Amino acid sequence: MLRKILKPVSLFLVCSFLLLDLSVQTAKAQMVDTNTVIAVQQEQANRERVVAFLGREDVQKVMVQQGVDTAEAKMRVASLSPAELAKMANSMDQLPAGGDGVGSVVGAVVFIFVVLLITDLLGLTHVFPFVRAQR
């Protein structure tokens, strides 16, 4: 009786062991310098600032008036390079604080519009239907 049970069980175990993936993945540990960590954190902070700025109600209102879809603008911000993000965040830092706020919002929206327009002209994206990309 034991042989009748043992043979199918052992056959099942052998097949199970043959199907196991025994490949070993090696971990690559490297030192990360402080400048790299700071650059990554700065890029994340810049991206969060620009996305938060685009999420403001007054900015969205001006963007809609300019014909820019806010969801498309947020997707574009997600695809910006670190240099472009840094430039955009620095320009936001130089905007005047306080006042009526309309001029700063319009200035920032115009800046974002120009960045989107340039990426359309370069053929990297297609947001505005009136732009003929040069490829």
Secondary structure, 3 states (H helix, E strand, C coil): CHHHHHHHHHHHHHHHHHHCCCCCCCCCCCCCCHHHHHHHHHHHHHHHHHHHHHHCHHHHHHHHHHCCCHHHHHHHHHCCCHHHHHHHHHHHHCCCCCCCCHHHHHHHHHHHHHHHHHHHHCCCCCCCCCCCCCC
